């Protein structure tokens, strides 16, 4: 069965975007470097880690905000964030516009979206895309692993990855890789 993994780039102070994020400014103010480890500043180790993530992907679950920031897939071209990999968008209202068939809009919550994504992914990974989806799934016990790519920057505001936790969640570190652009850390969710 598919593992559900939150895999996000974050600032040292825990933000996945800077302040004032929008469709026109998707990373927010001062946060453009959060993904440099995948592109401009990538080392062979960074590229190998990214390729491992892509090769393991079976489905994506994202929130409506992440979907809207990329203009319903426009930011990713004709497919979803990973091309033809199925993408389940958690939303309160299905859009009236038509979108590429890679997208399924789920109106009955994050648990339903993850269940549908797991069925689509088979034995591959279900990736959680966006802080809100992770914040909803983690307290429900639906996240198997958290992988963060900590970027050496303090943003001081924006979208926090772990803003809504109201109880402790035990983690076991499974991986640490340090490159010039990021410290990549993997955790298994214990409880």
C-alpha positions in Angstrom: 0.0 0.0 0.0 1.2 3.5 -0.7 3.0 5.6 1.8 1.7 9.2 2.4 4.7 11.6 2.5 4.8 15.3 3.1 7.8 16.5 1.2 8.4 20.3 1.5 11.1 22.9 1.3 11.0 25.2 4.3 12.9 28.1 5.8 14.8 27.6 9.0 11.9 29.3 10.8 9.4 26.8 9.3 7.7 28.7 6.5 6.9 27.2 3.1 6.2 30.6 1.6 7.2 34.1 2.5 4.7 36.8 3.3 2.3 38.0 0.6 2.2 34.8 -1.4 -0.3 34.8 -4.4 -0.7 33.5 -7.9 1.6 36.3 -9.1 4.1 35.8 -6.3 3.7 32.0 -5.5 6.7 31.7 -3.1 5.9 35.0 -1.3 8.3 37.8 -0.5 11.9 36.8 0.0 11.3 33.1 -0.5 12.3 32.5 -4.1 15.3 30.5 -2.9 13.3 27.8 -1.2 13.5 25.6 -4.2 16.9 26.5 -5.5 18.2 23.1 -4.3 16.1 21.6 -7.1 17.2 24.0 -9.8 19.9 26.7 -9.8 21.9 25.5 -6.8 21.4 21.7 -7.3 24.3 19.4 -6.6 24.5 15.8 -7.8 23.2 14.8 -4.3 20.2 17.2 -4.6 19.4 16.0 -8.1 19.6 12.3 -7.0 17.2 13.0 -4.1 14.8 14.9 -6.4 14.9 12.0 -8.9 14.2 9.5 -6.2 11.1 11.6 -5.2 9.9 11.8 -8.8 10.5 8.1 -9.5 8.6 7.1 -6.3 5.5 9.3 -6.9 2.2 7.6 -7.6 -0.3 10.3 -6.8 -0.4 13.9 -5.4 -2.9 15.4 -2.9 -3.0 19.2 -2.8 -5.3 21.9 -1.6 -7.2 24.4 -3.6 -4.7 27.2 -2.7 -1.8 25.3 -4.2 -3.9 24.4 -7.2 -5.0 28.0 -7.8 -1.5 29.4 -7.4 -0.6 27.3 -10.5 -3.7 28.4 -12.4 -5.3 25.0 -12.4 -2.2 23.4 -13.8 -1.1 26.3 -16.0 2.0 26.6 -13.9 2.8 23.0 -14.7 1.9 22.9 -18.4 -0.7 20.4 -19.7 -0.5 18.0 -16.8 -0.3 18.2 -13.0 2.8 19.0 -10.8 4.3 15.6 -11.9 3.0 15.4 -15.4 0.5 12.5 -15.8 0.7 11.4 -12.1 -2.9 11.6 -10.7 -3.6 14.7 -8.6 -6.4 15.0 -6.1 -7.4 18.5 -5.2 -9.1 19.0 -1.8 -11.7 21.8 -2.3 -15.1 22.9 -1.0 -16.5 23.4 -4.5 -15.7 21.6 -7.7 -14.8 24.0 -10.5 -17.1 24.7 -13.3 -14.2 25.0 -15.8 -12.7 22.0 -17.4 -9.1 20.9 -16.4 -6.8 18.2 -17.7 -8.0 14.7 -16.7 -5.0 14.3 -14.3 -7.0 16.3 -11.8 -9.8 14.9 -9.5 -11.6 17.4 -7.3 -12.5 16.0 -3.9 -15.2 17.8 -1.9 -15.5 15.4 1.1 -12.3 16.2 2.8 -8.6 15.3 3.0 -9.1 11.8 4.3 -11.2 10.9 1.2 -8.6 12.6 -1.1 -5.8 10.6 0.5 -7.8 7.3 0.2 -8.5 7.9 -3.5 -4.8 8.9 -4.0 -3.6 5.7 -2.3 -5.9 3.6 -4.5 -4.5 5.4 -7.6 -0.8 5.2 -6.4 -0.7 1.4 -5.8 2.6 0.7 -4.1 4.1 4.1 -4.9 4.1 7.3 -2.8 1.2 9.7 -2.3 2.8 13.1 -2.0 1.1 15.9 0.0 1.6 19.2 -1.8 0.9 22.3 0.3 0.9 23.2 4.0 -2.8 23.1 4.5 -3.3 19.6 3.3 -0.4 18.4 5.5 -1.9 20.3 8.5 -5.2 18.5 8.0 -3.8 15.1 7.4 -1.1 14.9 10.1 -3.5 15.1 13.2 -5.7 12.5 11.6 -2.8 10.0 11.5 -2.8 9.9 7.7 0.9 11.0 7.2 3.5 8.2 7.2 6.6 10.4 6.6 7.7 14.0 6.7 10.6 15.1 4.6 11.8 18.7 4.9 14.4 20.5 2.9 15.6 23.2 5.3 16.9 26.2 3.5 19.3 28.5 5.3 17.1 31.6 5.4 14.8 33.1 8.0 11.6 34.5 6.4 10.0 35.9 9.5 6.5 35.2 8.2 4.5 33.5 5.5 2.8 30.1 5.4 4.1 27.9 8.3 4.2 24.2 7.7 3.3 23.2 11.3 1.0 26.0 12.4 -2.0 24.1 13.5 -0.7 21.3 15.7 -2.4 21.0 19.0 -0.6 18.0 20.3 2.8 16.5 20.1 3.6 14.0 17.3 6.6 11.7 17.8 9.0 11.3 14.8 11.9 9.1 14.1 14.7 10.6 11.9 15.4 8.3 8.9 17.7 10.4 6.7 19.9 13.5 6.8 21.7 14.9 3.8 23.5 18.2 3.9 24.2 20.1 0.6 25.2 23.7 0.1 21.6 24.8 -0.7 19.6 22.7 1.8 19.7 20.3 4.8 17.4 17.4 3.7 15.9 15.6 6.7 13.4 12.6 6.6 11.2 11.5 9.5 8.9 8.6 10.0 5.8 9.5 11.9 5.7 7.3 15.0 2.5 8.6 16.7 
